[in-house]
Amino acid sequence: MERKSGRPEGVRPEICFNDSPLGTRPYEGEDRVTGKIVTEYESRFQSFLAAGGPVNCRERTDKLRAELARRGLAGFIIPRADQHQNEYVAPSSERLSWLTGFSGSAGLAIVLSSRAAIFVDGRYTVQAQAQTDPGVFTTIHIAEMAPSAWIEMNLNRGERLGYDPWLHTQTAADQFTAACSQIEAELVPTQSNPIDAIWTDRPGEPIGAVRMHPLRYSGETARAKISRIQSAILKMDGIIITDPHNIAWLFNIRGSDVAHTPLPLGFAYVPVQGRPTLFLDRRKLSDAVRARLNAIADVHEPAELTDFISALGRRGSPVGFDSSTSPVALIQIFESAGGKPKLGPEIVGVLKARKNSVEIEGAKAANERDGAAVCRFLNWMKREAPKGAVTEISAVVAIEGFRRDSGMLKDISFATIAAAGENSAIPHYRVSEISNLKVRRGLFLIDSGGQYEDGTTDITRTIAIGKPTKEMRDRFTRVLKGHISVARAVFPKGTTGAQIDSFARESLWRAGLDFDHGAGHGVGSYLSVHEGPQRISKAGTAVLEAGMILSNEPGYYAPGRFGIRIENLVVVRPIEIPRSEREMLGFETISLAPIELDLVDVKLLNRHERDWLDAYHARVRARLSSRVDPKTRAWLVRATRKLASRTRT
Amino acid sequence: MERKSGRPEGVRPEICFNDSPLGTRPYEGEDRVTGKIVTEYESRFQSFLAAGGPVNCRERTDKLRAELARRGLAGFIIPRADQHQNEYVAPSSERLSWLTGFSGSAGLAIVLSSRAAIFVDGRYTVQAQAQTDPGVFTTIHIAEMAPSAWIEMNLNRGERLGYDPWLHTQTAADQFTAACSQIEAELVPTQSNPIDAIWTDRPGEPIGAVRMHPLRYSGETARAKISRIQSAILKMDGIIITDPHNIAWLFNIRGSDVAHTPLPLGFAYVPVQGRPTLFLDRRKLSDAVRARLNAIADVHEPAELTDFISALGRRGSPVGFDSSTSPVALIQIFESAGGKPKLGPEIVGVLKARKNSVEIEGAKAANERDGAAVCRFLNWMKREAPKGAVTEISAVVAIEGFRRDSGMLKDISFATIAAAGENSAIPHYRVSEISNLKVRRGLFLIDSGGQYEDGTTDITRTIAIGKPTKEMRDRFTRVLKGHISVARAVFPKGTTGAQIDSFARESLWRAGLDFDHGAGHGVGSYLSVHEGPQRISKAGTAVLEAGMILSNEPGYYAPGRFGIRIENLVVVRPIEIPRSEREMLGFETISLAPIELDLVDVKLLNRHERDWLDAYHARVRARLSSRVDPKTRAWLVRATRKLASRTRT
């Protein structure tokens, strides 16, 4: 039924991709690294232009140094952050990228009068070196030297180092303060961000329209959520909510201020009793939405926030701040007015993570819809790629097209990772015109997801183009064993994600192999595809609770050769066991798409693993057959065939 | 050979236990709970008198309150602790037991003018209620209310709460300070401990003789260890060592100031350059030992410690303190003299945890010797218990006798846990005349270890007396699967114990079962049987490194019915894997004794598990046959027979 619904022109892949393997009409754009004219293909939600680049690095850094000198500052700290510590930030907050040319999703630069450095994690060291001007910025692996250590080494005694208190948490500010005091220098909060003073064509703050998130998707009224919060903060006067994800969840609203996540940027205060106060730009609110919000909260302009916080502070009563997202500026304002800030993990996030039955049903519907698109993509890919005319970019365009075919796709949940051959060995690869590879014989990895009003999806499949090597099948099967081990896990209430993470690695470990990312992250409900606190990772200290949605995505990467990842979303749910002595939990897998059987070495699977895979594929076939076209259906039956059983001990 | 060596009278179990099932000559003593006369059997290292009891509780608490009033204190905090936060404390430090009657190994009491409470963990709630006077002390499960919360509720505004700063860490003191300031009361360090003022017959401080720990056991000279420490603390002036285990390791000395652990109580200072200073009571040192120590360190009396710390403080330079064992008194003295204390994990402990090849060879020899004694015990037990004349106490006496037969037993490494029937369901059960059960049909669990100069052992076996039930075999086999899963684990460098812990539980979890203790703890080298930082537990954040020795001891407990635990010691060692991409580590099992095959349901084991058990038993047989008497040897061959193989998937 959904397949029949409104299908935008140029996205009927069954036809258009056969006619034009590289997708639809290209238009031209300038590549910022090479300056040469490149073509971009139609993808509503993702660009293939290589972002960033060193071209303007020196000039802009010189301007910044002049501005700092004017302000009597010896240096300035530039994080890749907005006022909410968001993963995706608005163009107006891309100061790090504007200054340095580095376009990665995480990093921090420090500019001093005579030297400057940019700190990035292992994913981005190569990219940062390529995108920044090495004559201006030294790229430093943050695991090898922390910014605070670099400050101690390079800032001089008595100098003043500036930072924008709206872009740092208390923890970060404390580290910089400690570093400065070590060398008897001073850390100074700036009134306005010096970059904004020199960034003449800086985009305006986003004012994406705010929509109500209806009860049929949220499953709980904002009123009910607010009173749940209020009954949980009895020891405080109230809490400041600085994480827009939590504001979106609590007030049942969605926005469009940043890419891939339907966030309305803003702040909120929830008192232990009475009406909350919401700080949202009025230009984002239609009269209807404003009326709905006024019914449950006082709505103010963001500009009024600081006076509001000062007034709260003057009351001298305890107010909770989210230690992981509160800008230190707010805390300073509150304290200087006499308030007692209670920094800590913020309760809204934990309640948001536990999805209710309506959200879970929505997630299942969204994943089934999404799975149909993925099936159509995989079938198309297995058919077209061997002809040698598919590139990573056309794959991205194709899978977006298949998702849009549902007529219900609001956005992709993150930039699709479509990686052929050696590119698949880069876990966070993002294709650009520069890196774009033709899909050849070997492995192809696609990690992608959609934003639907009823749920956020995230799924990864690795497929073989042509005949895979013995090594590829061995590695794939070990990753699959890890995936199944997590999917089948049963554990008592109170278990953390850290306790589950090693299940995903055991069979790789036995062969002396591993992968360098967590086995799973939390996923929101038509919100962020990376949601906390739940996660399956060595650092996953949060307890796994019924209703939480997580990804299950072990992988294996052979640098320069190939990469493998198998990802499904799972929901934590109670497990009934006869004569059980504990309250037990387990995972229900909700992503639906075939797992590449051409890459499975059945001999490496034990009976439980074979049974799981057969049962999963039977479910995929049963749920998706009616949702796909006849060609895809025929392929789906083959792709989900029962494994040839073998007796093994 | 060792069997022939000096065998104390009354400990030739092959004979004596046949003649006198309850062991050797009893003598009489008064039970402190009931006051009635009971008999104690010969065990050199363990008493069966029920310790503690409420008899003197009220009178002593009244005396304490009077003393506190004299000192203008509204209350006083009494931890079960000595100046070093030791697990085993000298009789002179048993203030909590003396006051309350609670004899458990962990607890804390707070006495206020009108009410008093004792805080214990889950192991001890029942025992604390039985041993203290409920009219005086309320027993509180520390997980349900923290002492600091209780203080906030019960201490009055303006009141002064005393604590002995020599018995608390900085962390603990900070919590109490915060609690008091919450209610505008005051936490006051006492100059002398008020309990000592009323405990008229308090034993003197222990002065156990200090012995050198020879190079053939330590494998590294004290000089070499000291210079390793010095090269690791370059950023500091030096470190204060407050953990006697670390002093024993660093200076290659052993003592006898506390039970079951060869500790010399004392303190030390290691400067970044030059000679360390050692604070040891001269009465513990023979001229020979003193001479050996003078060669590497300046030896002072403990009484000189505080002046020494003040002098260090006046130098104003950074000195390291072990945050987990430093008494806050020392830190206060150092700070008030102007010093900058650097609290943190103390480096000596980590170096101590990584055993060198000599220590590892010693551990293997000790475990082989110990395994022979355990075999003789198991054979005796399987033969005698069905006759119905063996009790938990005679079992304790017997296994100690078999260990002493080696002529090399210095002490047991902890009070033997010998538990029949329902008692085996209490993980930390300790038999007394009151609790002593006759071993009847069902399960019998024995958790014990020995202190030998070449190594410390700790091993648990659970055996069936008569025919076990189907449930017992199912549970035992699941525990065994967990034990094997840990024993076979292979993991990359950098893995923590927390990442391994769930391997021990997976097969129990699948049946809705679990156990409420860690899967393993670190073990010292002729030192503490509970050594940090290494551990296999949800809380095991320490990285597992080659050379560390840990226990592998999953269990299962059916309250009121039966308990199961299977424990071996393992050494972390590098694992060579063909074409491995990472530095991999694994465990080598060094404890040697049969695992009860009468309790194994082979159908529940997969091929890898069967292979492991057969290989382990073959090794046990090969290593121990020549070390035991013919009768035991015959039994050993049966007890280590190959499993009947079954094809399973």
Contacts between the chains, C-beta under 8 A, distances in Angstrom:
chain1	res1	chain2	res2	distance
A	489	B	509	7.9
A	490	B	509	5.1
A	490	B	510	5.3
A	490	B	512	7.8
A	491	B	502	7.6
A	491	B	505	8.0
A	491	B	509	5.4
A	492	B	509	6.6
A	492	B	514	5.1
A	495	B	502	7.9
A	496	B	538	7.3
A	498	B	498	6.0
A	498	B	499	7.2
A	499	B	498	7.2
A	499	B	501	6.7
A	499	B	502	4.5
A	499	B	538	6.4
A	500	B	502	6.9
A	501	B	499	6.7
A	502	B	491	7.6
A	502	B	495	7.9
A	502	B	499	4.5
A	502	B	500	6.9
A	502	B	502	6.4
A	502	B	503	7.0
A	503	B	502	7.0
A	503	B	506	7.6
A	506	B	503	7.6
A	509	B	489	7.9
A	509	B	490	5.1
A	509	B	491	5.4
A	509	B	492	6.6
A	509	B	584	7.0
A	510	B	490	5.3
A	510	B	577	7.9
A	511	B	577	6.6
A	511	B	579	7.9
A	511	B	580	7.3
A	512	B	490	7.8
A	512	B	577	3.7
A	512	B	578	7.9
A	512	B	579	6.9
A	512	B	580	2.5
A	512	B	581	5.8
A	512	B	582	5.7
A	512	B	584	5.2
A	513	B	580	7.6
A	513	B	581	5.5
A	513	B	582	6.9
A	514	B	492	5.2
A	514	B	581	7.6
A	514	B	582	5.5
A	538	B	496	7.3
A	538	B	499	6.4
A	577	B	510	7.9
A	577	B	511	6.6
A	577	B	512	3.8
A	578	B	512	7.9
A	579	B	511	7.8
A	579	B	512	6.9
A	580	B	511	7.3
A	580	B	512	2.5
A	580	B	513	7.5
A	581	B	512	5.8
A	581	B	513	5.5
A	581	B	514	7.7
A	582	B	512	5.7
A	582	B	513	6.9
A	582	B	514	5.5
A	584	B	509	7.0
A	584	B	512	5.2
A	606	B	606	7.1
A	606	B	649	6.3
A	607	B	649	3.6
A	647	B	647	6.7
A	647	B	649	5.9
A	648	B	649	5.0
A	649	B	606	6.6
A	649	B	607	3.8
A	649	B	647	5.6
A	649	B	648	5.1
A	649	B	649	6.5
